[in-house]
Amino acid sequence: MNYEALTQYVSNTPLVWLLLTLGSFKIGIIIYEKFNKHTLLQPIIIAYLIIMTALIITGVSYKEYFKAVEIIHFFLGPATVALALPLYKNLKHIKSLFFPIFITLVVAGIFTISIAIVLLWALDAQLPTILSMTTKSITAPIAIITSEQIGAIPSLAVGFVIIAGIIGALLGTAIFKIFKIKHDTSKGFALGMVSHGIGTARAIEISEKAAAFSALAMGLTGILTAVFLPLVIQFFK
């Protein structure tokens, strides 16, 4: 078999990457359900491992891969809008918790960014790396745009977003058990705020109420970060 020719064909055929992405996620779902939905075997993690392995073997850059699967990125918009349904169903409950939500959003939002900056600064990281970490808790599309505005590295920012999402989805359940957090509203809001879309996918498995608060947290965190983070960075510069 001509390995070089095969690699070149795969690299230059967008449909291959689209099918690989969809197939990888389907394999992830099968494995996840096969092992009784084990926390460490989240479908998104299995899919990432398969896709990253394929990218490394073929030598295809993330930019080329992203261009090949743009259609999936396009449908992320409608998928995100669909999360408005559980939000609407729980609107009355959300209104009753307006002030706790607002306070949590501000305090936790500042803390999660501050702790990332302090840790990387203590480890003597370069400024672009530190700035790239500040967008770790928002969705990838918003992180890309925001990272460009603040002088960070978009590809690195996306990497941090993925890592934050996976860690939150993996450790969230265990943390809830350790601290005896029983309310689905709290679980959902925490997952959405820290782990954006991946956390929201995990919240959907908990309950509709958790999904609603996770979607709310993900949306508000993304908006506030995109609006205020560039202003804060510019102020300190």
Buried (B, 14 or more C-beta within 10 A) or exposed (E): EEEEEEBEEBBEEBEBBBEBBEEBBEBBBEBBEEEEEEBEBBBBBBBBEBBBEBBEEBEBEEEBBBEBBEEBEEEEEEEBEEBBEBBEBBEEEBEEBEEEBEEBBEEBBEEBBEEBBEEBEEEEBEEBBBBBBBBBBBBBBBBBBBBEBBBBBBBBBBBBBBEBBBBBBBBBBEEBEEEEEEEBBBBBBBBBBBBBBBBBBBBBEBBBBBBBBBBBBBBBBBEBBBEBBBEBBEEEE
